[in-house]
């Protein structure tokens, strides 16, 4: 599957409680990443990339705390320039 948000796209992000299948921005190892929540518990989330064959995600770094989630992507647009 191709990435849902392409390089160079603009994303509108809001701070709200994330839920299953939300695309989120999170901090992992000091970097901000954009991934989809595929599993969620009360304190942790499992993030996966939409491009499974090329994604570095929770299959590599494991569950992250919900506190590491900075926000939920509610809209994105890729401009052609």
DRENDO-1510 file (C-alpha; in Angstrom, 1 decimal, always signed):
<recs>
REC; n; res; u; v; w
REC; 1; UNK; +0.0; +0.0; +0.0 .
REC; 2; UNK; +1.2; +3.5; -0.7 .
REC; 3; UNK; +1.7; +6.1; +2.0 .
REC; 4; UNK; -1.5; +8.0; +2.9 .
REC; 5; UNK; +0.4; +11.2; +3.5 .
REC; 6; UNK; +3.0; +12.0; +0.9 .
REC; 7; UNK; +6.4; +13.7; +1.4 .
REC; 8; UNK; +5.8; +17.5; +1.3 .
REC; 9; UNK; +2.2; +17.3; +2.3 .
REC; 10; UNK; +0.6; +19.6; +4.8 .
REC; 11; UNK; -1.3; +18.1; +7.7 .
REC; 12; UNK; -3.8; +19.6; +10.1 .
REC; 13; UNK; -3.3; +18.1; +13.5 .
REC; 14; UNK; -5.4; +18.4; +16.7 .
REC; 15; UNK; -4.7; +17.4; +20.2 .
REC; 16; UNK; -7.4; +14.9; +21.2 .
REC; 17; UNK; -7.6; +11.4; +22.5 .
REC; 18; UNK; -6.5; +9.1; +19.8 .
REC; 19; UNK; -8.5; +6.0; +18.7 .
REC; 20; UNK; -8.0; +2.9; +16.7 .
REC; 21; UNK; -7.1; +3.6; +13.0 .
REC; 22; UNK; -6.3; +7.3; +13.6 .
REC; 23; UNK; -3.3; +8.7; +11.8 .
REC; 24; UNK; -1.2; +10.4; +14.5 .
REC; 25; UNK; +2.0; +12.3; +14.9 .
REC; 26; UNK; +4.1; +10.8; +17.7 .
REC; 27; UNK; +7.6; +11.2; +19.2 .
REC; 28; UNK; +9.8; +8.1; +19.0 .
REC; 29; UNK; +13.5; +8.1; +19.9 .
REC; 30; UNK; +13.5; +11.9; +19.6 .
REC; 31; UNK; +12.0; +12.0; +16.1 .
REC; 32; UNK; +8.4; +13.0; +15.1 .
REC; 33; UNK; +6.8; +10.4; +13.0 .
REC; 34; UNK; +3.4; +10.0; +11.3 .
REC; 35; UNK; +1.8; +6.5; +11.6 .
REC; 36; UNK; -1.6; +4.8; +12.0 .
REC; 37; UNK; -2.8; +3.4; +15.3 .
REC; 38; UNK; -3.4; -0.3; +14.8 .
REC; 39; UNK; -3.6; -1.5; +18.4 .
REC; 40; UNK; -4.5; +0.6; +21.5 .
REC; 41; UNK; -4.6; -0.1; +25.2 .
REC; 42; UNK; -5.2; +2.3; +28.1 .
REC; 43; UNK; -1.7; +3.5; +28.2 .
REC; 44; UNK; +0.1; +2.4; +25.0 .
REC; 45; UNK; -0.4; +2.3; +21.3 .
REC; 46; UNK; +1.0; +0.2; +18.5 .
REC; 47; UNK; +1.8; +2.2; +15.4 .
REC; 48; UNK; +2.0; +0.9; +11.8 .
REC; 49; UNK; +2.9; +2.6; +8.6 .
REC; 50; UNK; +0.5; +2.3; +5.6 .
REC; 51; UNK; +3.4; +1.3; +3.3 .
REC; 52; UNK; +4.1; -1.9; +5.2 .
REC; 53; UNK; +7.0; -3.1; +3.1 .
REC; 54; UNK; +9.1; +0.1; +3.7 .
REC; 55; UNK; +7.8; +1.4; +7.0 .
REC; 56; UNK; +9.7; +1.5; +10.3 .
REC; 57; UNK; +7.0; +1.3; +12.9 .
REC; 58; UNK; +6.1; -0.5; +16.1 .
REC; 59; UNK; +7.0; -3.8; +14.5 .
REC; 60; UNK; +10.6; -2.4; +15.0 .
REC; 61; UNK; +10.3; -0.2; +18.2 .
REC; 62; UNK; +7.3; -1.8; +19.9 .
REC; 63; UNK; +4.4; -0.1; +21.7 .
REC; 64; UNK; +4.8; +3.6; +22.6 .
REC; 65; UNK; +3.0; +5.4; +25.4 .
REC; 66; UNK; -0.1; +7.4; +24.6 .
REC; 67; UNK; +1.8; +10.4; +26.0 .
REC; 68; UNK; +4.2; +10.2; +23.1 .
REC; 69; UNK; +1.2; +10.9; +20.7 .
REC; 70; UNK; +1.4; +14.6; +19.9 .
REC; 71; UNK; -1.9; +14.8; +17.9 .
REC; 72; UNK; -4.3; +13.3; +15.5 .
REC; 73; UNK; -4.2; +14.2; +11.8 .
REC; 74; UNK; -7.7; +15.3; +10.7 .
REC; 75; UNK; -6.8; +16.6; +7.2 .
REC; 76; UNK; -3.9; +16.6; +4.8 .
REC; 77; UNK; -3.2; +18.1; +1.4 .
REC; 78; UNK; -0.4; +17.7; -1.1 .
REC; 79; UNK; +0.3; +20.7; -3.2 .
REC; 80; UNK; +1.8; +20.1; -6.6 .
REC; 81; UNK; +4.8; +22.4; -6.2 .
</recs>
